[in-house]
Amino acid sequence: MANQNTKVPKIPEEYRPISMWGYFGYEILFSIPIIGWIFVIVFALTASNINLRNFARSQFCLILIWAVLWIVIACTGVLASMLTAAKLY
């Protein structure tokens, strides 16, 4: 009888939380090179669920941070090799 008196508020579909397995699955999907990155961009821009959209945006920011770090590492590695080569001559 206690269950009949308990009211559960209805959450609109756009605010419905994502389950732990949902996050796990999206994390695997987003980690696939190129295809996952396309899904990140699509979900970040068009997902109807706000939680999924925010998660995709956070993954997109993470991808951008990694890309910038790799570019910096690559440029400093090239710069270091150029400086080392200049000392050899």
Jmol script that loads the backbone (N, CA, C; Angstrom):
load data "model"
ATOM      1  N   MET A   1       0.798  -1.194   0.000  1.00  0.00           N
ATOM      2  CA  MET A   1       0.000   0.000   0.000  1.00  0.00           C
ATOM      3  C   MET A   1       0.844   1.261   0.000  1.00  0.00           C
ATOM      4  N   ALA A   2       2.032   1.170   0.580  1.00  0.00           N
ATOM      5  CA  ALA A   2       2.878   2.354   0.643  1.00  0.00           C
ATOM      6  C   ALA A   2       3.335   2.786  -0.748  1.00  0.00           C
ATOM      7  N   ASN A   3       3.483   1.832  -1.661  1.00  0.00           N
ATOM      8  CA  ASN A   3       3.919   2.163  -3.010  1.00  0.00           C
ATOM      9  C   ASN A   3       2.872   2.948  -3.783  1.00  0.00           C
ATOM     10  N   GLN A   4       1.599   2.772  -3.463  1.00  0.00           N
ATOM     11  CA  GLN A   4       0.546   3.484  -4.158  1.00  0.00           C
ATOM     12  C   GLN A   4       0.519   4.962  -3.791  1.00  0.00           C
ATOM     13  N   ASN A   5       0.938   5.296  -2.581  1.00  0.00           N
ATOM     14  CA  ASN A   5       0.926   6.680  -2.138  1.00  0.00           C
ATOM     15  C   ASN A   5       2.176   7.442  -2.563  1.00  0.00           C
ATOM     16  N   THR A   6       3.204   6.729  -2.974  1.00  0.00           N
ATOM     17  CA  THR A   6       4.448   7.376  -3.357  1.00  0.00           C
ATOM     18  C   THR A   6       4.322   7.925  -4.774  1.00  0.00           C
ATOM     19  N   LYS A   7       4.584   9.190  -4.913  1.00  0.00           N
ATOM     20  CA  LYS A   7       4.520   9.811  -6.238  1.00  0.00           C
ATOM     21  C   LYS A   7       5.937  10.031  -6.757  1.00  0.00           C
ATOM     22  N   VAL A   8       6.170   9.579  -7.953  1.00  0.00           N
ATOM     23  CA  VAL A   8       7.462   9.768  -8.595  1.00  0.00           C
ATOM     24  C   VAL A   8       7.290  10.856  -9.636  1.00  0.00           C
ATOM     25  N   PRO A   9       8.047  11.927  -9.510  1.00  0.00           N
ATOM     26  CA  PRO A   9       7.879  13.002 -10.497  1.00  0.00           C
ATOM     27  C   PRO A   9       8.324  12.540 -11.884  1.00  0.00           C
ATOM     28  N   LYS A  10       7.582  12.934 -12.890  1.00  0.00           N
ATOM     29  CA  LYS A  10       7.936  12.594 -14.262  1.00  0.00           C
ATOM     30  C   LYS A  10       8.995  13.576 -14.744  1.00  0.00           C
ATOM     31  N   ILE A  11      10.093  13.028 -15.221  1.00  0.00           N
ATOM     32  CA  ILE A  11      11.191  13.842 -15.734  1.00  0.00           C
ATOM     33  C   ILE A  11      11.024  13.935 -17.239  1.00  0.00           C
ATOM     34  N   PRO A  12      11.074  15.140 -17.794  1.00  0.00           N
ATOM     35  CA  PRO A  12      10.980  15.258 -19.243  1.00  0.00           C
ATOM     36  C   PRO A  12      12.126  14.507 -19.928  1.00  0.00           C
ATOM     37  N   GLU A  13      11.871  14.022 -21.123  1.00  0.00           N
ATOM     38  CA  GLU A  13      12.848  13.214 -21.863  1.00  0.00           C
ATOM     39  C   GLU A  13      14.179  13.946 -22.035  1.00  0.00           C
ATOM     40  N   GLU A  14      14.141  15.244 -22.211  1.00  0.00           N
ATOM     41  CA  GLU A  14      15.389  15.991 -22.436  1.00  0.00           C
ATOM     42  C   GLU A  14      16.259  16.100 -21.199  1.00  0.00           C
ATOM     43  N   TYR A  15      15.688  15.867 -20.009  1.00  0.00           N
ATOM     44  CA  TYR A  15      16.448  15.936 -18.764  1.00  0.00           C
ATOM     45  C   TYR A  15      16.679  14.559 -18.139  1.00  0.00           C
ATOM     46  N   ARG A  16      16.233  13.508 -18.792  1.00  0.00           N
ATOM     47  CA  ARG A  16      16.345  12.163 -18.229  1.00  0.00           C
ATOM     48  C   ARG A  16      17.816  11.792 -18.068  1.00  0.00           C
ATOM     49  N   PRO A  17      18.210  11.305 -16.888  1.00  0.00           N
ATOM     50  CA  PRO A  17      19.623  10.966 -16.675  1.00  0.00           C
ATOM     51  C   PRO A  17      20.066   9.766 -17.506  1.00  0.00           C
ATOM     52  N   ILE A  18      21.350   9.729 -17.786  1.00  0.00           N
ATOM     53  CA  ILE A  18      21.945   8.622 -18.522  1.00  0.00           C
ATOM     54  C   ILE A  18      22.452   7.611 -17.494  1.00  0.00           C
ATOM     55  N   SER A  19      22.234   6.351 -17.765  1.00  0.00           N
ATOM     56  CA  SER A  19      22.678   5.320 -16.830  1.00  0.00           C
ATOM     57  C   SER A  19      24.198   5.176 -16.871  1.00  0.00           C
ATOM     58  N   MET A  20      24.725   4.455 -15.892  1.00  0.00           N
ATOM     59  CA  MET A  20      26.161   4.210 -15.850  1.00  0.00           C
ATOM     60  C   MET A  20      26.603   3.451 -17.088  1.00  0.00           C
ATOM     61  N   TRP A  21      25.809   2.472 -17.521  1.00  0.00           N
ATOM     62  CA  TRP A  21      26.160   1.705 -18.716  1.00  0.00           C
ATOM     63  C   TRP A  21      26.037   2.574 -19.967  1.00  0.00           C
ATOM     64  N   GLY A  22      25.144   3.543 -19.917  1.00  0.00           N
ATOM     65  CA  GLY A  22      25.032   4.475 -21.033  1.00  0.00           C
ATOM     66  C   GLY A  22      26.303   5.297 -21.182  1.00  0.00           C
ATOM     67  N   TYR A  23      26.791   5.837 -20.066  1.00  0.00           N
ATOM     68  CA  TYR A  23      28.049   6.587 -20.108  1.00  0.00           C
ATOM     69  C   TYR A  23      29.202   5.701 -20.581  1.00  0.00           C
ATOM     70  N   PHE A  24      29.222   4.471 -20.097  1.00  0.00           N
ATOM     71  CA  PHE A  24      30.278   3.529 -20.488  1.00  0.00           C
ATOM     72  C   PHE A  24      30.241   3.270 -21.992  1.00  0.00           C
ATOM     73  N   GLY A  25      29.048   3.045 -22.529  1.00  0.00           N
ATOM     74  CA  GLY A  25      28.906   2.802 -23.958  1.00  0.00           C
ATOM     75  C   GLY A  25      29.267   4.012 -24.793  1.00  0.00           C
ATOM     76  N   TYR A  26      28.819   5.200 -24.364  1.00  0.00           N
ATOM     77  CA  TYR A  26      29.167   6.415 -25.102  1.00  0.00           C
ATOM     78  C   TYR A  26      30.667   6.677 -25.051  1.00  0.00           C
ATOM     79  N   GLU A  27      31.292   6.371 -23.915  1.00  0.00           N
ATOM     80  CA  GLU A  27      32.746   6.548 -23.788  1.00  0.00           C
ATOM     81  C   GLU A  27      33.488   5.658 -24.790  1.00  0.00           C
ATOM     82  N   ILE A  28      33.040   4.417 -24.925  1.00  0.00           N
ATOM     83  CA  ILE A  28      33.654   3.515 -25.896  1.00  0.00           C
ATOM     84  C   ILE A  28      33.407   4.023 -27.316  1.00  0.00           C
ATOM     85  N   LEU A  29      32.175   4.450 -27.597  1.00  0.00           N
ATOM     86  CA  LEU A  29      31.849   4.967 -28.928  1.00  0.00           C
ATOM     87  C   LEU A  29      32.687   6.193 -29.267  1.00  0.00           C
ATOM     88  N   PHE A  30      32.816   7.115 -28.325  1.00  0.00           N
ATOM     89  CA  PHE A  30      33.548   8.348 -28.580  1.00  0.00           C
ATOM     90  C   PHE A  30      35.055   8.133 -28.689  1.00  0.00           C
ATOM     91  N   SER A  31      35.560   7.020 -28.181  1.00  0.00           N
ATOM     92  CA  SER A  31      37.003   6.780 -28.229  1.00  0.00           C
ATOM     93  C   SER A  31      37.454   6.147 -29.540  1.00  0.00           C
ATOM     94  N   ILE A  32      36.533   5.791 -30.410  1.00  0.00           N
ATOM     95  CA  ILE A  32      36.898   5.236 -31.716  1.00  0.00           C
ATOM     96  C   ILE A  32      37.435   6.377 -32.579  1.00  0.00           C
ATOM     97  N   PRO A  33      38.627   6.229 -33.123  1.00  0.00           N
ATOM     98  CA  PRO A  33      39.179   7.315 -33.939  1.00  0.00           C
ATOM     99  C   PRO A  33      38.295   7.626 -35.152  1.00  0.00           C
ATOM    100  N   ILE A  34      38.218   8.867 -35.487  1.00  0.00           N
ATOM    101  CA  ILE A  34      37.494   9.464 -36.603  1.00  0.00           C
ATOM    102  C   ILE A  34      35.979   9.245 -36.490  1.00  0.00           C
ATOM    103  N   ILE A  35      35.500   8.006 -36.483  1.00  0.00           N
ATOM    104  CA  ILE A  35      34.059   7.760 -36.389  1.00  0.00           C
ATOM    105  C   ILE A  35      33.518   8.266 -35.051  1.00  0.00           C
ATOM    106  N   GLY A  36      34.216   7.977 -33.981  1.00  0.00           N
ATOM    107  CA  GLY A  36      33.804   8.446 -32.664  1.00  0.00           C
ATOM    108  C   GLY A  36      33.848   9.954 -32.557  1.00  0.00           C
ATOM    109  N   TRP A  37      34.842  10.557 -33.189  1.00  0.00           N
ATOM    110  CA  TRP A  37      34.948  12.017 -33.164  1.00  0.00           C
ATOM    111  C   TRP A  37      33.793  12.661 -33.916  1.00  0.00           C
ATOM    112  N   ILE A  38      33.364  12.026 -34.990  1.00  0.00           N
ATOM    113  CA  ILE A  38      32.205  12.534 -35.727  1.00  0.00           C
ATOM    114  C   ILE A  38      30.955  12.431 -34.851  1.00  0.00           C
ATOM    115  N   PHE A  39      30.802  11.303 -34.147  1.00  0.00           N
ATOM    116  CA  PHE A  39      29.674  11.154 -33.235  1.00  0.00           C
ATOM    117  C   PHE A  39      29.724  12.184 -32.111  1.00  0.00           C
ATOM    118  N   VAL A  40      30.909  12.492 -31.613  1.00  0.00           N
ATOM    119  CA  VAL A  40      31.045  13.514 -30.564  1.00  0.00           C
ATOM    120  C   VAL A  40      30.509  14.840 -31.070  1.00  0.00           C
ATOM    121  N   ILE A  41      30.900  15.226 -32.269  1.00  0.00           N
ATOM    122  CA  ILE A  41      30.455  16.510 -32.820  1.00  0.00           C
ATOM    123  C   ILE A  41      28.951  16.503 -33.049  1.00  0.00           C
ATOM    124  N   VAL A  42      28.437  15.412 -33.600  1.00  0.00           N
ATOM    125  CA  VAL A  42      26.996  15.330 -33.858  1.00  0.00           C
ATOM    126  C   VAL A  42      26.208  15.389 -32.549  1.00  0.00           C
ATOM    127  N   PHE A  43      26.593  14.601 -31.558  1.00  0.00           N
ATOM    128  CA  PHE A  43      25.875  14.611 -30.288  1.00  0.00           C
ATOM    129  C   PHE A  43      26.041  15.935 -29.549  1.00  0.00           C
ATOM    130  N   ALA A  44      27.201  16.554 -29.652  1.00  0.00           N
ATOM    131  CA  ALA A  44      27.423  17.834 -28.975  1.00  0.00           C
ATOM    132  C   ALA A  44      26.541  18.934 -29.554  1.00  0.00           C
ATOM    133  N   LEU A  45      26.195  18.806 -30.815  1.00  0.00           N
ATOM    134  CA  LEU A  45      25.396  19.848 -31.455  1.00  0.00           C
ATOM    135  C   LEU A  45      23.902  19.527 -31.520  1.00  0.00           C
ATOM    136  N   THR A  46      23.528  18.243 -31.613  1.00  0.00           N
ATOM    137  CA  THR A  46      22.139  17.928 -31.910  1.00  0.00           C
ATOM    138  C   THR A  46      21.442  16.982 -30.934  1.00  0.00           C
ATOM    139  N   ALA A  47      22.080  16.501 -29.893  1.00  0.00           N
ATOM    140  CA  ALA A  47      21.433  15.540 -28.985  1.00  0.00           C
ATOM    141  C   ALA A  47      20.251  16.198 -28.280  1.00  0.00           C
ATOM    142  N   SER A  48      19.146  15.481 -28.225  1.00  0.00           N
ATOM    143  CA  SER A  48      17.951  16.031 -27.582  1.00  0.00           C
ATOM    144  C   SER A  48      18.056  15.950 -26.056  1.00  0.00           C
ATOM    145  N   ASN A  49      18.803  14.997 -25.537  1.00  0.00           N
ATOM    146  CA  ASN A  49      19.002  14.865 -24.102  1.00  0.00           C
ATOM    147  C   ASN A  49      20.135  15.800 -23.673  1.00  0.00           C
ATOM    148  N   ILE A  50      19.850  16.664 -22.750  1.00  0.00           N
ATOM    149  CA  ILE A  50      20.839  17.663 -22.313  1.00  0.00           C
ATOM    150  C   ILE A  50      22.040  17.006 -21.655  1.00  0.00           C
ATOM    151  N   ASN A  51      21.827  15.923 -20.912  1.00  0.00           N
ATOM    152  CA  ASN A  51      22.942  15.232 -20.265  1.00  0.00           C
ATOM    153  C   ASN A  51      23.883  14.627 -21.304  1.00  0.00           C
ATOM    154  N   LEU A  52      23.326  14.032 -22.338  1.00  0.00           N
ATOM    155  CA  LEU A  52      24.151  13.465 -23.405  1.00  0.00           C
ATOM    156  C   LEU A  52      24.876  14.572 -24.161  1.00  0.00           C
ATOM    157  N   ARG A  53      24.194  15.665 -24.420  1.00  0.00           N
ATOM    158  CA  ARG A  53      24.821  16.788 -25.123  1.00  0.00           C
ATOM    159  C   ARG A  53      25.993  17.354 -24.320  1.00  0.00           C
ATOM    160  N   ASN A  54      25.813  17.515 -23.011  1.00  0.00           N
ATOM    161  CA  ASN A  54      26.900  18.031 -22.176  1.00  0.00           C
ATOM    162  C   ASN A  54      28.052  17.040 -22.078  1.00  0.00           C
ATOM    163  N   PHE A  55      27.744  15.740 -22.006  1.00  0.00           N
ATOM    164  CA  PHE A  55      28.802  14.736 -21.975  1.00  0.00           C
ATOM    165  C   PHE A  55      29.587  14.756 -23.279  1.00  0.00           C
ATOM    166  N   ALA A  56      28.901  14.869 -24.406  1.00  0.00           N
ATOM    167  CA  ALA A  56      29.585  14.939 -25.702  1.00  0.00           C
ATOM    168  C   ALA A  56      30.432  16.202 -25.796  1.00  0.00           C
ATOM    169  N   ARG A  57      29.939  17.295 -25.269  1.00  0.00           N
ATOM    170  CA  ARG A  57      30.730  18.539 -25.287  1.00  0.00           C
ATOM    171  C   ARG A  57      31.980  18.408 -24.423  1.00  0.00           C
ATOM    172  N   SER A  58      31.863  17.721 -23.282  1.00  0.00           N
ATOM    173  CA  SER A  58      33.053  17.523 -22.454  1.00  0.00           C
ATOM    174  C   SER A  58      34.067  16.631 -23.168  1.00  0.00           C
ATOM    175  N   GLN A  59      33.601  15.617 -23.886  1.00  0.00           N
ATOM    176  CA  GLN A  59      34.505  14.758 -24.655  1.00  0.00           C
ATOM    177  C   GLN A  59      35.142  15.537 -25.801  1.00  0.00           C
ATOM    178  N   PHE A  60      34.381  16.436 -26.415  1.00  0.00           N
ATOM    179  CA  PHE A  60      34.924  17.269 -27.485  1.00  0.00           C
ATOM    180  C   PHE A  60      36.036  18.179 -26.947  1.00  0.00           C
ATOM    181  N   CYS A  61      35.809  18.760 -25.776  1.00  0.00           N
ATOM    182  CA  CYS A  61      36.851  19.585 -25.152  1.00  0.00           C
ATOM    183  C   CYS A  61      38.088  18.759 -24.837  1.00  0.00           C
ATOM    184  N   LEU A  62      37.891  17.530 -24.389  1.00  0.00           N
ATOM    185  CA  LEU A  62      39.007  16.633 -24.100  1.00  0.00           C
ATOM    186  C   LEU A  62      39.798  16.316 -25.371  1.00  0.00           C
ATOM    187  N   ILE A  63      39.098  16.076 -26.468  1.00  0.00           N
ATOM    188  CA  ILE A  63      39.764  15.819 -27.752  1.00  0.00           C
ATOM    189  C   ILE A  63      40.578  17.039 -28.175  1.00  0.00           C
ATOM    190  N   LEU A  64      40.012  18.236 -28.011  1.00  0.00           N
ATOM    191  CA  LEU A  64      40.737  19.457 -28.376  1.00  0.00           C
ATOM    192  C   LEU A  64      41.991  19.644 -27.520  1.00  0.00           C
ATOM    193  N   ILE A  65      41.877  19.370 -26.233  1.00  0.00           N
ATOM    194  CA  ILE A  65      43.041  19.498 -25.347  1.00  0.00           C
ATOM    195  C   ILE A  65      44.137  18.528 -25.768  1.00  0.00           C
ATOM    196  N   TRP A  66      43.766  17.264 -26.059  1.00  0.00           N
ATOM    197  CA  TRP A  66      44.760  16.285 -26.506  1.00  0.00           C
ATOM    198  C   TRP A  66      45.392  16.699 -27.830  1.00  0.00           C
ATOM    199  N   ALA A  67      44.586  17.238 -28.746  1.00  0.00           N
ATOM    200  CA  ALA A  67      45.116  17.661 -30.045  1.00  0.00           C
ATOM    201  C   ALA A  67      46.125  18.797 -29.872  1.00  0.00           C
ATOM    202  N   VAL A  68      45.802  19.752 -29.023  1.00  0.00           N
ATOM    203  CA  VAL A  68      46.723  20.868 -28.774  1.00  0.00           C
ATOM    204  C   VAL A  68      48.015  20.366 -28.132  1.00  0.00           C
ATOM    205  N   LEU A  69      47.889  19.450 -27.166  1.00  0.00           N
ATOM    206  CA  LEU A  69      49.085  18.904 -26.531  1.00  0.00           C
ATOM    207  C   LEU A  69      49.968  18.162 -27.534  1.00  0.00           C
ATOM    208  N   TRP A  70      49.356  17.355 -28.412  1.00  0.00           N
ATOM    209  CA  TRP A  70      50.140  16.639 -29.412  1.00  0.00           C
ATOM    210  C   TRP A  70      50.800  17.597 -30.395  1.00  0.00           C
ATOM    211  N   ILE A  71      50.113  18.655 -30.749  1.00  0.00           N
ATOM    212  CA  ILE A  71      50.709  19.646 -31.661  1.00  0.00           C
ATOM    213  C   ILE A  71      51.896  20.323 -30.986  1.00  0.00           C
ATOM    214  N   VAL A  72      51.727  20.690 -29.720  1.00  0.00           N
ATOM    215  CA  VAL A  72      52.833  21.331 -28.991  1.00  0.00           C
ATOM    216  C   VAL A  72      54.013  20.375 -28.862  1.00  0.00           C
ATOM    217  N   ILE A  73      53.737  19.133 -28.527  1.00  0.00           N
ATOM    218  CA  ILE A  73      54.813  18.148 -28.398  1.00  0.00           C
ATOM    219  C   ILE A  73      55.519  17.932 -29.727  1.00  0.00           C
ATOM    220  N   ALA A  74      54.736  17.842 -30.795  1.00  0.00           N
ATOM    221  CA  ALA A  74      55.336  17.640 -32.120  1.00  0.00           C
ATOM    222  C   ALA A  74      56.178  18.842 -32.530  1.00  0.00           C
ATOM    223  N   CYS A  75      55.676  20.029 -32.282  1.00  0.00           N
ATOM    224  CA  CYS A  75      56.428  21.229 -32.665  1.00  0.00           C
ATOM    225  C   CYS A  75      57.697  21.383 -31.835  1.00  0.00           C
ATOM    226  N   THR A  76      57.623  21.106 -30.553  1.00  0.00           N
ATOM    227  CA  THR A  76      58.822  21.235 -29.729  1.00  0.00           C
ATOM    228  C   THR A  76      59.822  20.141 -30.064  1.00  0.00           C
ATOM    229  N   GLY A  77      59.337  18.969 -30.454  1.00  0.00           N
ATOM    230  CA  GLY A  77      60.250  17.908 -30.871  1.00  0.00           C
ATOM    231  C   GLY A  77      60.971  18.270 -32.156  1.00  0.00           C
ATOM    232  N   VAL A  78      60.262  18.854 -33.081  1.00  0.00           N
ATOM    233  CA  VAL A  78      60.881  19.293 -34.336  1.00  0.00           C
ATOM    234  C   VAL A  78      61.850  20.435 -34.051  1.00  0.00           C
ATOM    235  N   LEU A  79      61.430  21.355 -33.201  1.00  0.00           N
ATOM    236  CA  LEU A  79      62.306  22.474 -32.862  1.00  0.00           C
ATOM    237  C   LEU A  79      63.564  21.974 -32.157  1.00  0.00           C
ATOM    238  N   ALA A  80      63.411  21.010 -31.256  1.00  0.00           N
ATOM    239  CA  ALA A  80      64.570  20.465 -30.556  1.00  0.00           C
ATOM    240  C   ALA A  80      65.509  19.757 -31.521  1.00  0.00           C
ATOM    241  N   SER A  81      64.946  19.018 -32.466  1.00  0.00           N
ATOM    242  CA  SER A  81      65.830  18.324 -33.430  1.00  0.00           C
ATOM    243  C   SER A  81      66.526  19.329 -34.348  1.00  0.00           C
ATOM    244  N   MET A  82      65.853  20.404 -34.674  1.00  0.00           N
ATOM    245  CA  MET A  82      66.491  21.443 -35.508  1.00  0.00           C
ATOM    246  C   MET A  82      67.630  22.114 -34.750  1.00  0.00           C
ATOM    247  N   LEU A  83      67.426  22.394 -33.469  1.00  0.00           N
ATOM    248  CA  LEU A  83      68.476  23.009 -32.670  1.00  0.00           C
ATOM    249  C   LEU A  83      69.645  22.056 -32.472  1.00  0.00           C
ATOM    250  N   THR A  84      69.376  20.766 -32.298  1.00  0.00           N
ATOM    251  CA  THR A  84      70.421  19.775 -32.137  1.00  0.00           C
ATOM    252  C   THR A  84      71.204  19.621 -33.446  1.00  0.00           C
ATOM    253  N   ALA A  85      70.516  19.636 -34.565  1.00  0.00           N
ATOM    254  CA  ALA A  85      71.175  19.519 -35.860  1.00  0.00           C
ATOM    255  C   ALA A  85      72.041  20.743 -36.130  1.00  0.00           C
ATOM    256  N   ALA A  86      71.648  21.907 -35.686  1.00  0.00           N
ATOM    257  CA  ALA A  86      72.424  23.117 -35.900  1.00  0.00           C
ATOM    258  C   ALA A  86      73.730  23.066 -35.093  1.00  0.00           C
ATOM    259  N   LYS A  87      73.734  22.444 -33.953  1.00  0.00           N
ATOM    260  CA  LYS A  87      74.936  22.347 -33.127  1.00  0.00           C
ATOM    261  C   LYS A  87      75.941  21.358 -33.706  1.00  0.00           C
ATOM    262  N   LEU A  88      75.459  20.373 -34.463  1.00  0.00           N
ATOM    263  CA  LEU A  88      76.355  19.361 -35.033  1.00  0.00           C
ATOM    264  C   LEU A  88      77.229  19.940 -36.143  1.00  0.00           C
ATOM    265  N   TYR A  89      76.767  20.945 -36.824  1.00  0.00           N
ATOM    266  CA  TYR A  89      77.551  21.472 -37.960  1.00  0.00           C
ATOM    267  C   TYR A  89      78.514  22.501 -37.512  1.00  0.00           C
TER     268      TYR A  89
END
end "model"
wireframe off; spacefill off
backbone 0.3
color backbone group
